[in-house]
Amino acid sequence: MKRESFQSRLGFLLVTAGCAIGIGNVWRFPFVAGQNGGGIFVILYLIFLLCMGVPVLTMELAVGRASRKSAVLGYKALEKPGSKWHIHGWFCIFGCYMLMMYYTTVSGWMLSYFFRFVTGTFHLGMDATAVGGVFSDLLASPKEMGIWMAVTVVLGFLVCSMGLQKGVEKISKYMMSALLLLIIVLVIHSLALSGGAEGIRFYLIPDLQRASDVGIGSVVSAAMNQSFFTLSLGIAAMEIFGSYMSKNHTLAGEAIRICALDTFVAIMSGLIIFPACFSFGIQPDAGPSLIFVTLPNVFINMAGGRIWGALFFLFMTFASFSTVIAVFENIISFSIDMFGTEAKPLSRKKAAIINGIIVLIASLPCVLGYNIWSDLHLIGGRDVLDSEDFIVSNLLLPAGSLIYLLFCVTKFGWGFDHYYEECNTGSGIRLSRKLKPYFQFILPILILIILIQGLM
């Protein structure tokens, strides 16, 4: 069966950037920056993104583009006879399912808040207790959370069932274009707020004293972690789009463009949030509650706040849904590759329906973990969502990235020469051979540090 491909380079860049641009950018990045002193953290984040994120991204894309296959078969096509690298492919797909078991719920929260602002649930005159109560009431209702989660899952698989070009690429183009437009409108509005300049100074101007108060080691560690996790590397979420790529452009150039778009959204998110927080005298280091409690408090107290709140959560919905579509595409492609044959291929629509049902059922524990199963605590006393996130973020992503790295740069795997050739095929920025010792000896240690830190 002929491999599908992207209709355009722009489509590839927007879809892969959409996979990277998710809750980690627009939710986690601003509050981690806030907790770690602002400007110094942002500079370190950019350095680590170039040193770690870009190289590993090129490796995942290289495996996909060279093999033209999804996770398991991609490894099988490139590994030496008798070797077992392809076993990691099964862990990748497990990671994609596991990620969607809670990501669909959080994406549903974004959609819920968008509709709440549109319909007037949030309004001028609400006190902070009432605003916080909206989120508490949402979590306490398995029916409401389940409905929003189901809407996310059904819409996601519906888009993917339409095909790579007509579904994933086309919808992602519209959605990412709308996302970029929304973010610019929201940034302009935030920058115009009275007192917002103080927020920009906190966010972007390096302050060694603030970083020292947090602890330089903690700031470095947080920046390293954020730069690594922002791209969703290690579970073949990017590899699948490598398998649809043309060979017209080098992978280093494409990886830098994806990272630039991903970082642009992350930085702009902070430019929305920090000026707004400082303008209304709210601390910007509120943690995960920043999005669902702190910011709604800000929006209801500003002129036209209902409109700005609705636009912000529409932006958040697009950011999270772009990742949902990308990971669903990986799951569907894997199913077609693994469970279809030349004589009897598995249709995309059938793969979408089967996996839609699987993900719907698998997502229920996360929904119930905040209400009916609220007493259920799993890994280290964490609730269901945090336990699922721990497995994906602290184990599967760094361990998976380390495996991709070793596969691409050691003689036991695909080998550096094959990776190097694939990476530099096409026009654009080329990788230097002088980086080989860094890839073989230093980068594995950096990823290992992230893995150990996460497990500790």
N, C-alpha and C positions, 0 to 999 in steps of 0.2 A: 504494500500500500504506500502511495507517494506521501512523503512527509510534507505537512503543511508548512507555510512560511509566511513571514510578515509581508504585508503589501508595500510598506514603506519603512525607511530608516526611522522617520519620526515616530511611526507606530511602535517600533521596537523600543526606542528610547523612552517613550511615554508609558508603555506597559511595564517595562522593567523598573523604571523610576517609580511607577505607581505601586509596584510590589514593595520597593524599599520604603516609600513614603507611607507611613502608617501612623498608628498611635504612638510609636516610639519617637517620631519626630514632633508631632503637634501636641502631645500630652507629656511624654516623659522628658524630652529635651529641655523645655522651659523650666520645669520644676527642679530637674537635676542641676541645671545651670544656676537657678536661684539658690539652691542649697549649697552650692560649691563656689560661691563668690563671684558669679557673673563672668566678666571679661577674660580673666586668666583661664577659666575653664574652657571658654569658647576657642581660644587660641590653641590650647593643648588638644582639644577635640579635633580641630582641623589638621594638626600635625599627625596625630594618630590615624586619622582617616586616610591620609596619603600613604603612611607607612604600613598600615595593616589592612584597612578596608579595601583599597584599590587592588593590591596584589591578589588577595584571596578571591575577590570578585572576578578578576581575569581568569583565575584557575577554574572556577565553577563554570564560567561561560565557555572556556576552552574545552572542557570535558563534554559539554553539551554540543558545541558546534562541530567538534571533530567526530563525535559518535553519531550525531543526528538521532539520538535516542533519549528516553527518559531515564530516571535514576539508575535502576538495576541494570538495564540493558546497555546503558551508556558506559558503565564500568566494564561490563562483559566485553563490549566491542573493543576496548582499549587495553585491558589488563593482559598480562602475560598468561599463556595457557597454564591452567592448574592453580592460579592464584585466586584469592578469595576476597578481593577488594569489593566485589559486587554485593557482598553481604551488607556493606554500609548503605547501599541503595535502599534496602528494606527499612533500615532505621530512618533514612531520609523521609520516606513516605509515611512511616509511623509518626515522625515529627510534624509533617504537614497536617495529618489528621488531628494530632494532639493540639497543634496550634489553633486549628479551627474549632476545637471543642470549647475554647473559651473566647477566642477572638470574635466569633459570631455574636456572642452575648454582649461584649463590650461595644461592638459595632451597632448592635440593637439599641444600646443605651444612647448612643449619639443620635440615632434616628428618632428615638422617643423624645429627646430633649428638643430636637428641631421642631417636631409637631407641637410640643408643649409651648414653645415660644410663639409659634404661628397661631395657635388656638387661644392664647391668652392665659394659660396656667400661671406663667410668670408675669407679674404686672407691677406697676409703680405702687409703692406703699407696703409691699411685703417686707416683713422683718427677716433677719438672718435665720431665725429659728424655722420660719415657714419655708424659706428657700432650701435649707438643709433637709427639712421634712419631706420635700418632693423626692429627693434621691432615696431617702430611707423608705418611703412608701413604695417606690419602684422596686427596690430590692426585696421588699417584703411580699410582693405579689408574684407568685410563680406563673400565674396566667398571663399577666401583662408582659413580664420579661420573656416568657415563652413565645408569645405572639411576635414581639419585635425580633427575637432571635430567628424565628421561623421565616419571617419576611426577608431577613438578610440572606438566609440559606437558599430559599426558593429563588429570589432574584439573582443571586450569585450563580447558581447552577443554570438558570434560564439563560443568562448572558453567555455562559460557556457552551451551552448546548447549541448555540447558533453558529459556532465555528470560531476559528482563530481570527480570521480577517473580518467577518461580518458581525461577530459577537465581541470577543475579548478586545481586539484592536480598535474597532469602531467605537464601542462604548467607552473604552479607556481614553481615547482621543478627546471625546466630548467632555468626559468627566474631569480629566486632568486639565483641560483648557479652562473649564469652569472653576476648578480648584485654584488655578494660578490667578485667574481674574478676581475671584473672591478674596484671596489672600492679599492682593494689592489694594483692593478697596478697603479691607479691614485694617491694614497697616496705615493707610493714609488717615483713616478716621481716628485710630489710636494716637498717632503722632500729633493730631490736632487737639487732643484733650489737654485741658489746663493742668500743668504739673507733670505732664508725661515725660518731659525732658529728663527729669531725675531718674525715671525708669530706664531710659536709654543709656544714661551714664552708668547706672548699676549693671546693666546687661552687657554692654560692649566695651567699656573702658576698663582695662586691666587695673586691679587694685591688689597689690601684694599683701597689704595688711589684712584685707578680708580673706584672702586665700590662706594666709598664715593662721587666722582665727579658726578656720575650718580644719587646717592641717594640710600642708603641701602634698604629702603622700596620699591623702584621701582625695584631693582634687585631681591629682595625676591618675589615680586608680579609676575614679569616676569618669574622667575624660576618655581613658583607654576603653573602658567597658562600653560607654555610649557610642563611640566611634565604630566599635566592632559590631554591636548588636543592631545598629540602625539599618544595616543592609540586609538583614535576615539571611545571612550566609550560613551554610553548613547543612541545610536540609533539602537541597536541590531546588529550592524555590526560584533561584536564578538560572540554574543549569538548564531547565526546560526551555527557557527563552533563548539560551545559547543554541539549542537544537533547532530553533526556527530561524536563526540568523543567516544573513548572507555572508560571504567571505570578502566583501568589498572593503571593509574597514578593520583596522587593527583593534584588538581587544582592549589594549591599554587606553586608547583614545575613547572608546565607547564606555569603558568603566569610569573614566574621569568625568565624562558627561553625565552619566547616571548619578555619580556621587555629588556632582555640582548641583544637579536638580534637587536631589534629596536634601543636601545641605541648605540650599536656598530656602526650601520650605521650612526646615527646622529653624533657621535664623529668623525668617519672617514671622514664624509663630511666636517667637519671643518678642518681636517688635509689636505684635498685637497685644500680648499678655502683660508685659512689664509696664509700659506706659499707662495702661488701663488700671493696673493694680496700684501704682504710685499715685495716679491721679485721684483715686478714691481712698488712699491711705490704708491699703491692704497689703499684708506681707506677701512677697512673691515666692516664698519658699514653703508654701503650704502643703506640698507633697501631692499625692494622687487626687486629693479632694479639690485641688486647684480648679479642675475643669468643671466638676459637677456641683460644687458648693460655692467656692470663692468667686468664680467668674459670673455665674448667674446673679450673684449679689451685686457685682459691678454693673452688669447690663441693666438691671431693673432700676438702677439709680441714675442712669445717664439719659440724656434726651434721645428719644427714638430708640430706647433700649430694647424694646420688643423686636424691632426690625434687626438691630445689630446682633442680638442674641440668636435670632433665627438664622441669619447669614453665617454666624460663627459656627453653629452646629450643623448647618448644611455643609460647610467647608470640612468640618470634622467627619461628617458622614462620608463624603467623597474620599477623604484621606484613608479612612479605615476600609471602605468598600473596595477601593482599588487593590488593597492587599488581599482581601477576601477573593476577588475575582482571579488574581494571579495565582494564589495557592490552589484554588479549585481547579484551575486549568492544569496545574501540575498533577493533581490527583486524577483528573479525567484522562490526561495523556498517558499516565502510568497504567491506568486500567486498560486502555485501548492497546498499548504496547504489550502488556503482560498476558491479557486474557482473551485477546483476539488472535485469529490465525489468518493466513492468506486465503484459505478456503472459506472460512467463516469469520470475517472481521467483526469486532465489537463496534457497533455504531456509537457515535458521539452522544446522541440523544439517550440511548440506553445506558451508557456509562454515567451520564449526568443524573438520570433518574435513580439508578442504584446507589450512587454515591451521595445523592441528595438525601435519601432515606437514612443512610448510614450516619451522615454528619448530623442530621436532625436528632436522631436517637442519642448519638454520642455527646451532643451538646447539652442534653437535659441535666446531667449531674451538676454542671456549672450553674445553670439556672436555679436548680433546687438547693444548691449549696448556700444560698443567702436567705433561705426561708425554711422550707420543710426539713432540709438536711443541715441546718445552720450549726448543729452541734457536731457535725462530722469534721474532724481535723485529721489531716493525713501527714504529709512530710514535714517534720519539725514543728508540728502544731499549726501548720498553715491550713486555710480553708481550701475548698475544691479548686477555685480559680487560681489561687496563688500556688497550689501544689502542681497544677498542670503547667503553669507558667515557669515554675522552678525547673521542671523536667526539660522543657523546651529551651528556655533562655540560659540556664546555668549548666546544662549537661549536653543536650543535643546540638545546639548551635556551635559552641566552642569546640566540642569534641569532633563534630562533623567537619568543621572548617580545618581542623588539624589533619584529619584524614584526607581531605581534598588536597591540602598542601603537600603532604607526604607522598600522595599518589602522583602529583605533578612534578615533584623535584627530586625524588629518589630513584635509584636504579631498580628498586624492588617493585615500583609501580609503573606508571606510564613513562616516566623519565623526563628529565629537564629538557633535553633536546627536542622531544616531540612537543612538549608544552610550549617551549620557546618558539618553535616554528609556527604552531597554530596561533599563538598570541600575536605574532608579528605579520601574519598573513593579511594583506589588504593595505590600503593607504591610511596614513595617520601617524599618531605618536607611537614610536617603537620602543620596546623594552630592551634595556642594555644587558648584555651577557655578564657584565660586572656585578649585577645584582644577585647572581647565583649563590655566592657564599651567604649573603644576607637571607635569601629565601631558604637555604638549607640548614642554617645553624642559628640565626638570631630570631627570625619570625616564628619558628616553632616554639621557642622558649617564651616569647611574648604571649602567644596563644595559650600555652600551658599555664602561664601565670594567671590569665583570665579564667581558665577552667578551674584551677585550684582555688582562686579567690571566690568564685561562684559557689563551689561545693562547700567551702568553709563558712 
